[in-house]
Amino acid sequence: MFKIFKYLKLLGRFRNVTDAYEEETGKVRPAYLSRRFVGAVVIFVGAMLSLYFGVEISENILTNITESLEKIAAAGIVLYGLVMEIVGIVKAKKK
């Protein structure tokens, strides 16, 4: 049972749990060690804690969050394009 914590630690570090589990035990990874399941549990715990402590999200806060997400997404796309351009230039110079 306590070996599960080792694999959850790997999940937290975004490592490949499937290979580590199969290498150590010789069995297929159980469903509760998947990233989706652990993410759903974390979201559920967060939602329960916010309900318990009475966290309120007003309309203004939601508006600010959505505006910020739009800006972050746009900046991410620009950064992705910049990185791809740099990778292309470096690969072209290596040839």
N, C-alpha and C positions, 0 to 999 in steps of 0.2 A: 504493500500500500504506500509506503513512504518513498518508494522509487518513483512514484508519479510526480513528486515535487521536482525531481531532477529533470524530468521531461518538460514540466511546466516552465522551469527556468530556461530551458532551451527555447521554448515557444516565446517567452518574453524577450529573448535575444534574437528572435526571427531566424533561428537555425532550423535545419531540416530534422524534424523529430522522427519522421518515418524511417529514414535510414538508420538513425541511432537506435531506435527501438528494435527494428528488425535485426540489426547487427548484434545487439546484446541478448535478445530473447529468442530470436529465430522465428518469431511470430509476426503476423500482420498487426499494425498499429490499431488499437481500439478507437472507436469513434470519439470518445471523450477527450482524446489527445489531439483532436483536429483544431486548427486555428479558428474555424467557424464556431465550433462549440464553445471554446474558451472565450471568444469574443462575445458570443451571445450571453454567456454567464456574466462577464464583466459588465455588459450593458444592463442586464437585468439587475445586478447588484447596485449599479449606479442609479438606476431608476428608483429602486426601493429606498435607497439612502436619501435621494432627493425628495421623495414623498414623505419619508419619516421626519426629516428635518424641515420640511415646509418650504422648499426652495420654489420661489415664484418667478416665472419668466413673463415679463410684460410684453406688450406689442412693440414698444420702442426697442427693447433688447433684441427681440427677434428680427426687427428691421435692421438693426446694426449688425447682427450676426450674418444675415443674408448678404448685406452689402459688402461686408468684409470677405465672405467666402467668394463672392464674384471677383473681387480684387486679387485674392490669393490664387484663384484658378487662372486668371489672366496672367499673373506674374509667373506662375508655374509653367504655363504654355510657352511664354517667352523664354524662360530659362532653359526649358527642354530644347527649344529650337536653337538656342545659343550653344548648348552643349553638343548637339548633333552637328552643328556647323563646325565647331572646333575639332570634333572627332573626324569629320570629313577632311578637313584641312590637314590634320596630322597624318591620316592614312594616305592622303595624296602625296605628301612630301616623302613618306617612307618608300613609295614606289619609285 
